[in-house]
Amino acid sequence: MKIYLKTIIAFVLTLLSIAPVAAQDILARQAPIDARMRAVDSVSLKRLLQKESFSNPSAMLYGNWGEHYARNKATVPDSFSIVLSNFCMPTTSHIVTSDYGMRRGKLHKGVDIKVYTGDTIRAAFSGKVRIVRYDEKGFGNYIVIRHHNGLETIYGHMQKSLVDQDDEVRAGTPIGLGGSTGRTADAHLHFETRFCGIAIDPTHLFDFRNQDVTGNTYVFHNDKKSSTALAQARKAKEEQASNTTASSKKQTHYHKVTKGETLSAIAHKHHTTVDNLCRLNRISKTSTLRLGQILKYN
Ligand SMILES: [Zn+2]
């Protein structure tokens, strides 16, 4: 009898220890929200909701929710800071088998990561599944997710999709299984990161070798004149280098554009000049400011 009881206890303990990682994540995320909700009164609740919409800019950036393959007519802002915190690596694989860039005379708009058939592929950030499709001559079973941080991610060549169009996902939600469907011989994940339809080298955002993001944010710059992959890579490097030097001296501050504000009003408010604002945000004096646009002011 005693031995029987011991077996049951051991079994229960084992079950507890293998509680799904995803469930633990949800609990961990839920806890601070509950604490916050309890602590707020109606005024600060309003502020909290404003803050949430501030950290969910995708609705502002994209007018449509079409089925077009990540090529929508969104108005691309001159620059935009994409928040990378609360991420999940799409795969635990460290091996990049093909880089972003020119390949056989065509731009390979993503990276290929070695995965095995059946490996779990996860959503990189929270968001909503925009496209679930099968393209025999292209990416096979592929998914496009629009994230709250403004980014869209594409996952190709999967054996199987585990989500449906319009499904809400969290960072880490299993969305498919690795495979070799479509135009490929070997099992791998074709992974793309796009902002308003423009492809960004995913390794500027994700460090697959170290299974990490490259920073808290990634600053996207829309430079139509030199939109080659190389120019973007150089810019990103310069930006990161200048960020590192600047942050060691002083913190960068941002201003969120409210209704009716002009560049000169914002400059006046933060004791700076219009020229300085234009330089920091790579915009011109005549640029139209969008409601909710984020501007650096120092
Ligand atoms: Zn690829």
py3Dmol code that shows the C-alpha trace and the ligand (Angstrom):
import py3Dmol

protein = """\
ATOM      1  CA  MET A   1       0.000   0.000   0.000  1.00  0.00           C
ATOM      2  CA  LYS A   2       2.799   2.366   0.981  1.00  0.00           C
ATOM      3  CA  ILE A   3       4.644   1.661  -2.261  1.00  0.00           C
ATOM      4  CA  TYR A   4       1.442   2.241  -4.244  1.00  0.00           C
ATOM      5  CA  LEU A   5       0.974   5.680  -2.622  1.00  0.00           C
ATOM      6  CA  LYS A   6       4.582   6.603  -3.368  1.00  0.00           C
ATOM      7  CA  THR A   7       4.061   5.734  -7.037  1.00  0.00           C
ATOM      8  CA  ILE A   8       1.037   8.030  -7.228  1.00  0.00           C
ATOM      9  CA  ILE A   9       2.946  10.926  -5.624  1.00  0.00           C
ATOM     10  CA  ALA A  10       5.850  10.423  -8.009  1.00  0.00           C
ATOM     11  CA  PHE A  11       3.462  10.363 -10.951  1.00  0.00           C
ATOM     12  CA  VAL A  12       1.751  13.618  -9.890  1.00  0.00           C
ATOM     13  CA  LEU A  13       5.122  15.316  -9.354  1.00  0.00           C
ATOM     14  CA  THR A  14       6.248  14.263 -12.826  1.00  0.00           C
ATOM     15  CA  LEU A  15       3.055  15.642 -14.370  1.00  0.00           C
ATOM     16  CA  LEU A  16       3.588  18.994 -12.624  1.00  0.00           C
ATOM     17  CA  SER A  17       7.173  19.251 -13.759  1.00  0.00           C
ATOM     18  CA  ILE A  18       6.263  18.752 -17.416  1.00  0.00           C
ATOM     19  CA  ALA A  19       3.457  21.323 -17.465  1.00  0.00           C
ATOM     20  CA  PRO A  20       3.586  22.848 -20.970  1.00  0.00           C
ATOM     21  CA  VAL A  21       6.056  25.685 -21.363  1.00  0.00           C
ATOM     22  CA  ALA A  22       3.397  27.678 -23.221  1.00  0.00           C
ATOM     23  CA  ALA A  23       1.047  27.468 -20.230  1.00  0.00           C
ATOM     24  CA  GLN A  24       3.799  28.697 -17.930  1.00  0.00           C
ATOM     25  CA  ASP A  25       4.460  31.585 -20.295  1.00  0.00           C
ATOM     26  CA  ILE A  26       0.820  32.593 -20.315  1.00  0.00           C
ATOM     27  CA  LEU A  27       0.713  32.475 -16.525  1.00  0.00           C
ATOM     28  CA  ALA A  28       3.895  34.524 -16.258  1.00  0.00           C
ATOM     29  CA  ARG A  29       2.511  37.136 -18.629  1.00  0.00           C
ATOM     30  CA  GLN A  30      -0.910  37.179 -17.024  1.00  0.00           C
ATOM     31  CA  ALA A  31       0.369  37.818 -13.520  1.00  0.00           C
ATOM     32  CA  PRO A  32       1.688  41.371 -14.030  1.00  0.00           C
ATOM     33  CA  ILE A  33      -1.444  42.312 -15.995  1.00  0.00           C
ATOM     34  CA  ASP A  34      -3.700  41.154 -13.153  1.00  0.00           C
ATOM     35  CA  ALA A  35      -1.598  43.099 -10.673  1.00  0.00           C
ATOM     36  CA  ARG A  36      -1.792  46.185 -12.847  1.00  0.00           C
ATOM     37  CA  MET A  37      -5.538  45.889 -13.353  1.00  0.00           C
ATOM     38  CA  ARG A  38      -6.151  45.664  -9.632  1.00  0.00           C
ATOM     39  CA  ALA A  39      -4.022  48.710  -8.945  1.00  0.00           C
ATOM     40  CA  VAL A  40      -5.560  51.137 -11.385  1.00  0.00           C
ATOM     41  CA  ASP A  41      -8.455  53.509 -11.022  1.00  0.00           C
ATOM     42  CA  SER A  42     -10.512  54.634 -13.997  1.00  0.00           C
ATOM     43  CA  VAL A  43      -8.184  57.517 -14.924  1.00  0.00           C
ATOM     44  CA  SER A  44      -5.070  55.427 -14.961  1.00  0.00           C
ATOM     45  CA  LEU A  45      -6.986  52.639 -16.699  1.00  0.00           C
ATOM     46  CA  LYS A  46      -7.660  55.081 -19.520  1.00  0.00           C
ATOM     47  CA  ARG A  47      -3.974  55.919 -19.600  1.00  0.00           C
ATOM     48  CA  LEU A  48      -3.101  52.237 -19.625  1.00  0.00           C
ATOM     49  CA  LEU A  49      -5.398  51.639 -22.601  1.00  0.00           C
ATOM     50  CA  GLN A  50      -3.801  54.568 -24.416  1.00  0.00           C
ATOM     51  CA  LYS A  51      -0.430  53.029 -23.738  1.00  0.00           C
ATOM     52  CA  GLU A  52      -1.602  49.672 -25.087  1.00  0.00           C
ATOM     53  CA  SER A  53      -2.769  51.249 -28.344  1.00  0.00           C
ATOM     54  CA  PHE A  54       0.564  53.067 -28.458  1.00  0.00           C
ATOM     55  CA  SER A  55       2.351  49.727 -28.324  1.00  0.00           C
ATOM     56  CA  ASN A  56       0.027  48.293 -30.989  1.00  0.00           C
ATOM     57  CA  PRO A  57       0.778  50.440 -34.014  1.00  0.00           C
ATOM     58  CA  SER A  58      -0.098  47.870 -36.689  1.00  0.00           C
ATOM     59  CA  ALA A  59      -3.703  49.084 -36.909  1.00  0.00           C
ATOM     60  CA  MET A  60      -2.382  52.574 -37.630  1.00  0.00           C
ATOM     61  CA  LEU A  61       0.142  51.423 -40.229  1.00  0.00           C
ATOM     62  CA  TYR A  62      -1.986  49.113 -42.324  1.00  0.00           C
ATOM     63  CA  GLY A  63      -5.291  50.196 -43.771  1.00  0.00           C
ATOM     64  CA  ASN A  64      -6.178  46.878 -45.306  1.00  0.00           C
ATOM     65  CA  TRP A  65      -6.442  43.285 -44.270  1.00  0.00           C
ATOM     66  CA  GLY A  66      -6.163  41.757 -47.715  1.00  0.00           C
ATOM     67  CA  GLU A  67      -4.944  38.402 -48.825  1.00  0.00           C
ATOM     68  CA  HIS A  68      -2.223  39.868 -50.964  1.00  0.00           C
ATOM     69  CA  TYR A  69       1.079  38.255 -50.302  1.00  0.00           C
ATOM     70  CA  ALA A  70       2.583  40.842 -47.958  1.00  0.00           C
ATOM     71  CA  ARG A  71       2.486  43.474 -50.684  1.00  0.00           C
ATOM     72  CA  ASN A  72      -0.103  45.923 -49.556  1.00  0.00           C
ATOM     73  CA  LYS A  73      -0.560  49.569 -50.337  1.00  0.00           C
ATOM     74  CA  ALA A  74       0.204  50.731 -46.826  1.00  0.00           C
ATOM     75  CA  THR A  75       1.674  54.211 -46.599  1.00  0.00           C
ATOM     76  CA  VAL A  76       5.219  53.569 -45.553  1.00  0.00           C
ATOM     77  CA  PRO A  77       6.432  55.992 -42.876  1.00  0.00           C
ATOM     78  CA  ASP A  78       9.840  57.639 -43.359  1.00  0.00           C
ATOM     79  CA  SER A  79      11.127  55.880 -40.294  1.00  0.00           C
ATOM     80  CA  PHE A  80       9.636  53.657 -37.665  1.00  0.00           C
ATOM     81  CA  SER A  81      10.850  52.026 -34.493  1.00  0.00           C
ATOM     82  CA  ILE A  82       9.791  48.373 -34.357  1.00  0.00           C
ATOM     83  CA  VAL A  83       9.623  47.061 -30.797  1.00  0.00           C
ATOM     84  CA  LEU A  84      11.286  43.643 -30.597  1.00  0.00           C
ATOM     85  CA  SER A  85      10.692  42.791 -26.939  1.00  0.00           C
ATOM     86  CA  ASN A  86       8.279  39.940 -26.135  1.00  0.00           C
ATOM     87  CA  PHE A  87       9.581  37.896 -29.043  1.00  0.00           C
ATOM     88  CA  CYS A  88       9.919  34.175 -29.581  1.00  0.00           C
ATOM     89  CA  MET A  89      12.420  32.625 -31.975  1.00  0.00           C
ATOM     90  CA  PRO A  90      10.396  30.934 -34.757  1.00  0.00           C
ATOM     91  CA  THR A  91      12.559  27.834 -34.425  1.00  0.00           C
ATOM     92  CA  THR A  92      15.158  26.606 -31.953  1.00  0.00           C
ATOM     93  CA  SER A  93      17.511  25.927 -34.877  1.00  0.00           C
ATOM     94  CA  HIS A  94      20.756  27.930 -34.924  1.00  0.00           C
ATOM     95  CA  ILE A  95      21.678  27.129 -38.511  1.00  0.00           C
ATOM     96  CA  VAL A  96      21.110  29.643 -41.310  1.00  0.00           C
ATOM     97  CA  THR A  97      21.545  27.745 -44.596  1.00  0.00           C
ATOM     98  CA  SER A  98      20.880  30.649 -46.975  1.00  0.00           C
ATOM     99  CA  ASP A  99      21.210  34.367 -46.304  1.00  0.00           C
ATOM    100  CA  TYR A 100      19.045  37.286 -47.314  1.00  0.00           C
ATOM    101  CA  GLY A 101      20.283  38.896 -50.525  1.00  0.00           C
ATOM    102  CA  MET A 102      20.903  38.265 -54.208  1.00  0.00           C
ATOM    103  CA  ARG A 103      20.759  34.590 -55.140  1.00  0.00           C
ATOM    104  CA  ARG A 104      20.845  33.253 -58.687  1.00  0.00           C
ATOM    105  CA  GLY A 105      20.023  36.722 -60.009  1.00  0.00           C
ATOM    106  CA  LYS A 106      17.023  37.200 -57.734  1.00  0.00           C
ATOM    107  CA  LEU A 107      16.634  38.817 -54.340  1.00  0.00           C
ATOM    108  CA  HIS A 108      16.102  36.155 -51.690  1.00  0.00           C
ATOM    109  CA  LYS A 109      13.871  38.179 -49.403  1.00  0.00           C
ATOM    110  CA  GLY A 110      14.302  36.058 -46.312  1.00  0.00           C
ATOM    111  CA  VAL A 111      16.634  33.630 -44.606  1.00  0.00           C
ATOM    112  CA  ASP A 112      16.533  29.856 -44.784  1.00  0.00           C
ATOM    113  CA  ILE A 113      16.925  28.080 -41.464  1.00  0.00           C
ATOM    114  CA  LYS A 114      17.665  24.402 -41.135  1.00  0.00           C
ATOM    115  CA  VAL A 115      14.728  22.562 -39.591  1.00  0.00           C
ATOM    116  CA  TYR A 116      13.628  18.977 -39.739  1.00  0.00           C
ATOM    117  CA  THR A 117      10.246  17.785 -40.947  1.00  0.00           C
ATOM    118  CA  GLY A 118       7.831  17.970 -38.046  1.00  0.00           C
ATOM    119  CA  ASP A 119       9.795  20.556 -36.016  1.00  0.00           C
ATOM    120  CA  THR A 120       7.548  23.084 -34.273  1.00  0.00           C
ATOM    121  CA  ILE A 121       7.496  26.550 -35.865  1.00  0.00           C
ATOM    122  CA  ARG A 122       6.353  29.351 -33.584  1.00  0.00           C
ATOM    123  CA  ALA A 123       4.951  32.870 -34.039  1.00  0.00           C
ATOM    124  CA  ALA A 124       7.743  35.431 -33.586  1.00  0.00           C
ATOM    125  CA  PHE A 125       5.501  38.044 -31.909  1.00  0.00           C
ATOM    126  CA  SER A 126       1.862  38.400 -30.963  1.00  0.00           C
ATOM    127  CA  GLY A 127      -0.520  39.279 -33.767  1.00  0.00           C
ATOM    128  CA  LYS A 128      -3.107  37.929 -36.158  1.00  0.00           C
ATOM    129  CA  VAL A 129      -2.738  35.366 -38.928  1.00  0.00           C
ATOM    130  CA  ARG A 130      -3.381  37.154 -42.222  1.00  0.00           C
ATOM    131  CA  ILE A 131      -2.648  34.456 -44.805  1.00  0.00           C
ATOM    132  CA  VAL A 132      -2.597  30.646 -44.688  1.00  0.00           C
ATOM    133  CA  ARG A 133      -1.959  29.261 -48.133  1.00  0.00           C
ATOM    134  CA  TYR A 134      -0.389  26.511 -50.215  1.00  0.00           C
ATOM    135  CA  ASP A 135       1.808  27.537 -53.137  1.00  0.00           C
ATOM    136  CA  GLU A 136       3.113  24.468 -54.935  1.00  0.00           C
ATOM    137  CA  LYS A 137       5.678  26.348 -57.025  1.00  0.00           C
ATOM    138  CA  GLY A 138       6.808  28.692 -54.270  1.00  0.00           C
ATOM    139  CA  PHE A 139       6.752  28.557 -50.484  1.00  0.00           C
ATOM    140  CA  GLY A 140       4.554  25.453 -50.198  1.00  0.00           C
ATOM    141  CA  ASN A 141       2.512  25.708 -47.025  1.00  0.00           C
ATOM    142  CA  TYR A 142       3.104  29.264 -45.868  1.00  0.00           C
ATOM    143  CA  ILE A 143       1.709  31.667 -43.325  1.00  0.00           C
ATOM    144  CA  VAL A 144       1.803  35.453 -43.024  1.00  0.00           C
ATOM    145  CA  ILE A 145       1.270  36.982 -39.588  1.00  0.00           C
ATOM    146  CA  ARG A 146       0.713  40.688 -38.970  1.00  0.00           C
ATOM    147  CA  HIS A 147       2.135  41.595 -35.591  1.00  0.00           C
ATOM    148  CA  HIS A 148       1.036  44.336 -33.227  1.00  0.00           C
ATOM    149  CA  ASN A 149       4.525  45.871 -33.421  1.00  0.00           C
ATOM    150  CA  GLY A 150       3.939  46.700 -37.095  1.00  0.00           C
ATOM    151  CA  LEU A 151       6.044  43.889 -38.523  1.00  0.00           C
ATOM    152  CA  GLU A 152       4.790  41.066 -40.730  1.00  0.00           C
ATOM    153  CA  THR A 153       6.508  37.682 -40.695  1.00  0.00           C
ATOM    154  CA  ILE A 154       6.316  34.952 -43.317  1.00  0.00           C
ATOM    155  CA  TYR A 155       6.984  31.255 -42.681  1.00  0.00           C
ATOM    156  CA  GLY A 156       7.428  29.047 -45.741  1.00  0.00           C
ATOM    157  CA  HIS A 157       7.893  25.405 -46.822  1.00  0.00           C
ATOM    158  CA  MET A 158       6.066  24.048 -43.776  1.00  0.00           C
ATOM    159  CA  GLN A 159       4.830  20.491 -43.746  1.00  0.00           C
ATOM    160  CA  LYS A 160       1.596  21.665 -42.202  1.00  0.00           C
ATOM    161  CA  SER A 161      -0.038  24.843 -40.878  1.00  0.00           C
ATOM    162  CA  LEU A 162      -1.484  24.650 -37.373  1.00  0.00           C
ATOM    163  CA  VAL A 163      -3.454  27.914 -37.485  1.00  0.00           C
ATOM    164  CA  ASP A 164      -6.251  29.368 -39.597  1.00  0.00           C
ATOM    165  CA  GLN A 165      -6.589  32.744 -41.220  1.00  0.00           C
ATOM    166  CA  ASP A 166      -7.707  35.449 -38.739  1.00  0.00           C
ATOM    167  CA  ASP A 167      -6.474  33.446 -35.720  1.00  0.00           C
ATOM    168  CA  GLU A 168      -4.974  35.561 -32.948  1.00  0.00           C
ATOM    169  CA  VAL A 169      -1.542  34.311 -31.876  1.00  0.00           C
ATOM    170  CA  ARG A 170       0.892  35.132 -29.089  1.00  0.00           C
ATOM    171  CA  ALA A 171       4.670  35.119 -29.390  1.00  0.00           C
ATOM    172  CA  GLY A 172       5.529  31.430 -29.158  1.00  0.00           C
ATOM    173  CA  THR A 173       2.206  30.020 -30.347  1.00  0.00           C
ATOM    174  CA  PRO A 174       2.920  26.918 -32.478  1.00  0.00           C
ATOM    175  CA  ILE A 175       1.796  27.882 -35.989  1.00  0.00           C
ATOM    176  CA  GLY A 176       3.116  25.033 -38.101  1.00  0.00           C
ATOM    177  CA  LEU A 177       5.493  22.125 -38.546  1.00  0.00           C
ATOM    178  CA  GLY A 178       8.771  22.312 -40.418  1.00  0.00           C
ATOM    179  CA  GLY A 179       8.852  20.674 -43.819  1.00  0.00           C
ATOM    180  CA  SER A 180       9.884  20.797 -47.452  1.00  0.00           C
ATOM    181  CA  THR A 181       6.667  21.688 -49.293  1.00  0.00           C
ATOM    182  CA  GLY A 182       6.791  23.889 -52.389  1.00  0.00           C
ATOM    183  CA  ARG A 183       9.912  24.642 -54.368  1.00  0.00           C
ATOM    184  CA  THR A 184      12.659  23.081 -52.245  1.00  0.00           C
ATOM    185  CA  ALA A 185      14.514  19.830 -51.964  1.00  0.00           C
ATOM    186  CA  ASP A 186      15.457  19.967 -48.279  1.00  0.00           C
ATOM    187  CA  ALA A 187      13.402  20.644 -45.196  1.00  0.00           C
ATOM    188  CA  HIS A 188      13.983  24.227 -44.062  1.00  0.00           C
ATOM    189  CA  LEU A 189      12.080  27.249 -42.852  1.00  0.00           C
ATOM    190  CA  HIS A 190      12.003  30.208 -45.223  1.00  0.00           C
ATOM    191  CA  PHE A 191      11.521  33.151 -42.854  1.00  0.00           C
ATOM    192  CA  GLU A 192      10.826  36.737 -43.921  1.00  0.00           C
ATOM    193  CA  THR A 193      10.353  39.930 -41.979  1.00  0.00           C
ATOM    194  CA  ARG A 194       8.509  42.747 -43.717  1.00  0.00           C
ATOM    195  CA  PHE A 195       7.454  46.218 -42.758  1.00  0.00           C
ATOM    196  CA  CYS A 196       4.549  47.645 -44.781  1.00  0.00           C
ATOM    197  CA  GLY A 197       5.410  45.085 -47.445  1.00  0.00           C
ATOM    198  CA  ILE A 198       9.113  45.988 -47.590  1.00  0.00           C
ATOM    199  CA  ALA A 199      11.432  43.070 -46.880  1.00  0.00           C
ATOM    200  CA  ILE A 200      14.028  43.571 -44.136  1.00  0.00           C
ATOM    201  CA  ASP A 201      16.932  41.161 -43.697  1.00  0.00           C
ATOM    202  CA  PRO A 202      15.629  39.035 -40.784  1.00  0.00           C
ATOM    203  CA  THR A 203      19.142  38.824 -39.317  1.00  0.00           C
ATOM    204  CA  HIS A 204      18.925  42.583 -38.611  1.00  0.00           C
ATOM    205  CA  LEU A 205      16.192  41.697 -36.122  1.00  0.00           C
ATOM    206  CA  PHE A 206      16.904  38.108 -35.116  1.00  0.00           C
ATOM    207  CA  ASP A 207      20.200  36.508 -34.168  1.00  0.00           C
ATOM    208  CA  PHE A 208      19.534  32.844 -34.909  1.00  0.00           C
ATOM    209  CA  ARG A 209      22.929  31.647 -33.714  1.00  0.00           C
ATOM    210  CA  ASN A 210      22.362  33.125 -30.254  1.00  0.00           C
ATOM    211  CA  GLN A 211      18.579  32.675 -30.327  1.00  0.00           C
ATOM    212  CA  ASP A 212      17.963  36.304 -29.479  1.00  0.00           C
ATOM    213  CA  VAL A 213      16.782  39.578 -30.962  1.00  0.00           C
ATOM    214  CA  THR A 214      19.381  42.163 -31.973  1.00  0.00           C
ATOM    215  CA  GLY A 215      18.052  44.820 -29.576  1.00  0.00           C
ATOM    216  CA  ASN A 216      14.965  46.205 -27.887  1.00  0.00           C
ATOM    217  CA  THR A 217      13.964  47.948 -31.084  1.00  0.00           C
ATOM    218  CA  TYR A 218      14.867  47.984 -34.755  1.00  0.00           C
ATOM    219  CA  VAL A 219      14.631  51.322 -36.527  1.00  0.00           C
ATOM    220  CA  PHE A 220      13.238  50.959 -40.029  1.00  0.00           C
ATOM    221  CA  HIS A 221      14.129  53.671 -42.551  1.00  0.00           C
ATOM    222  CA  ASN A 222      12.267  54.074 -45.788  1.00  0.00           C
ATOM    223  CA  ASP A 223      14.859  55.243 -48.236  1.00  0.00           C
ATOM    224  CA  LYS A 224      13.459  54.851 -51.725  1.00  0.00           C
ATOM    225  CA  LYS A 225      16.600  56.198 -53.390  1.00  0.00           C
ATOM    226  CA  SER A 226      18.890  53.534 -52.010  1.00  0.00           C
ATOM    227  CA  SER A 227      16.611  50.698 -51.081  1.00  0.00           C
ATOM    228  CA  THR A 228      19.092  47.983 -52.009  1.00  0.00           C
ATOM    229  CA  ALA A 229      19.740  45.330 -49.444  1.00  0.00           C
ATOM    230  CA  LEU A 230      23.320  46.493 -49.010  1.00  0.00           C
ATOM    231  CA  ALA A 231      22.379  50.106 -48.329  1.00  0.00           C
ATOM    232  CA  GLN A 232      19.813  49.006 -45.761  1.00  0.00           C
ATOM    233  CA  ALA A 233      22.363  46.792 -44.071  1.00  0.00           C
ATOM    234  CA  ARG A 234      24.900  49.640 -43.913  1.00  0.00           C
ATOM    235  CA  LYS A 235      22.269  52.010 -42.504  1.00  0.00           C
ATOM    236  CA  ALA A 236      21.190  49.531 -39.858  1.00  0.00           C
ATOM    237  CA  LYS A 237      24.791  49.091 -38.771  1.00  0.00           C
ATOM    238  CA  GLU A 238      25.404  52.853 -38.636  1.00  0.00           C
ATOM    239  CA  GLU A 239      22.192  53.333 -36.701  1.00  0.00           C
ATOM    240  CA  GLN A 240      23.117  50.659 -34.192  1.00  0.00           C
ATOM    241  CA  ALA A 241      26.625  52.099 -33.791  1.00  0.00           C
ATOM    242  CA  SER A 242      25.342  55.637 -33.257  1.00  0.00           C
ATOM    243  CA  ASN A 243      22.670  54.355 -30.876  1.00  0.00           C
ATOM    244  CA  THR A 244      25.327  52.655 -28.783  1.00  0.00           C
ATOM    245  CA  THR A 245      27.474  55.777 -28.552  1.00  0.00           C
ATOM    246  CA  ALA A 246      24.509  58.037 -27.903  1.00  0.00           C
ATOM    247  CA  SER A 247      22.941  55.804 -25.281  1.00  0.00           C
ATOM    248  CA  SER A 248      26.158  55.695 -23.302  1.00  0.00           C
ATOM    249  CA  LYS A 249      25.967  59.491 -23.001  1.00  0.00           C
ATOM    250  CA  LYS A 250      22.269  60.204 -22.745  1.00  0.00           C
ATOM    251  CA  GLN A 251      18.937  58.544 -23.225  1.00  0.00           C
ATOM    252  CA  THR A 252      16.926  59.079 -26.426  1.00  0.00           C
ATOM    253  CA  HIS A 253      13.515  60.640 -25.954  1.00  0.00           C
ATOM    254  CA  TYR A 254      10.485  60.314 -28.159  1.00  0.00           C
ATOM    255  CA  HIS A 255       7.437  62.414 -28.873  1.00  0.00           C
ATOM    256  CA  LYS A 256       4.085  61.033 -29.994  1.00  0.00           C
ATOM    257  CA  VAL A 257       2.344  63.319 -32.475  1.00  0.00           C
ATOM    258  CA  THR A 258      -1.098  64.474 -31.328  1.00  0.00           C
ATOM    259  CA  LYS A 259      -3.860  66.122 -33.334  1.00  0.00           C
ATOM    260  CA  GLY A 260      -2.951  69.419 -34.998  1.00  0.00           C
ATOM    261  CA  GLU A 261       0.701  69.402 -33.953  1.00  0.00           C
ATOM    262  CA  THR A 262       3.323  70.849 -36.270  1.00  0.00           C
ATOM    263  CA  LEU A 263       7.058  70.241 -36.382  1.00  0.00           C
ATOM    264  CA  SER A 264       7.745  73.718 -35.022  1.00  0.00           C
ATOM    265  CA  ALA A 265       5.310  73.212 -32.136  1.00  0.00           C
ATOM    266  CA  ILE A 266       7.022  69.919 -31.258  1.00  0.00           C
ATOM    267  CA  ALA A 267      10.465  71.497 -31.580  1.00  0.00           C
ATOM    268  CA  HIS A 268       9.394  74.366 -29.296  1.00  0.00           C
ATOM    269  CA  LYS A 269       7.913  71.952 -26.751  1.00  0.00           C
ATOM    270  CA  HIS A 270      11.172  70.005 -26.431  1.00  0.00           C
ATOM    271  CA  HIS A 271      13.529  72.988 -26.667  1.00  0.00           C
ATOM    272  CA  THR A 272      15.010  71.892 -29.964  1.00  0.00           C
ATOM    273  CA  THR A 273      14.883  72.998 -33.594  1.00  0.00           C
ATOM    274  CA  VAL A 274      12.883  71.842 -36.619  1.00  0.00           C
ATOM    275  CA  ASP A 275      16.185  71.108 -38.404  1.00  0.00           C
ATOM    276  CA  ASN A 276      17.245  68.872 -35.551  1.00  0.00           C
ATOM    277  CA  LEU A 277      13.918  66.986 -35.613  1.00  0.00           C
ATOM    278  CA  CYS A 278      14.224  66.512 -39.379  1.00  0.00           C
ATOM    279  CA  ARG A 279      17.780  65.224 -39.073  1.00  0.00           C
ATOM    280  CA  LEU A 280      16.979  62.831 -36.202  1.00  0.00           C
ATOM    281  CA  ASN A 281      13.913  61.387 -37.900  1.00  0.00           C
ATOM    282  CA  ARG A 282      15.149  61.590 -41.500  1.00  0.00           C
ATOM    283  CA  ILE A 283      12.160  63.611 -42.566  1.00  0.00           C
ATOM    284  CA  SER A 284      11.868  66.910 -44.419  1.00  0.00           C
ATOM    285  CA  LYS A 285      10.377  70.155 -43.117  1.00  0.00           C
ATOM    286  CA  THR A 286       7.387  69.618 -45.384  1.00  0.00           C
ATOM    287  CA  SER A 287       6.722  66.009 -44.299  1.00  0.00           C
ATOM    288  CA  THR A 288       3.135  65.388 -43.259  1.00  0.00           C
ATOM    289  CA  LEU A 289       2.962  64.221 -39.662  1.00  0.00           C
ATOM    290  CA  ARG A 290       0.720  61.295 -38.910  1.00  0.00           C
ATOM    291  CA  LEU A 291      -1.406  61.145 -35.792  1.00  0.00           C
ATOM    292  CA  GLY A 292       0.461  58.936 -33.333  1.00  0.00           C
ATOM    293  CA  GLN A 293       3.748  59.115 -35.260  1.00  0.00           C
ATOM    294  CA  ILE A 294       6.773  58.663 -33.027  1.00  0.00           C
ATOM    295  CA  LEU A 295       9.529  61.259 -33.356  1.00  0.00           C
ATOM    296  CA  LYS A 296      12.937  61.306 -31.751  1.00  0.00           C
ATOM    297  CA  TYR A 297      13.730  64.711 -30.322  1.00  0.00           C
ATOM    298  CA  ASN A 298      17.223  64.296 -28.913  1.00  0.00           C
TER     299      ASN A 298
END
"""
ligand_1 = """\
1
ZN
Zn 14.265 30.914 -48.682
"""
view = py3Dmol.view(width=600, height=400)
view.addModel(protein, "pdb")
view.setStyle({"model": 0}, {"cartoon": {"style": "trace"}})
view.addModel(ligand_1, "xyz")
view.setStyle({"model": 1}, {"stick": {}})
view.zoomTo()
view.show()
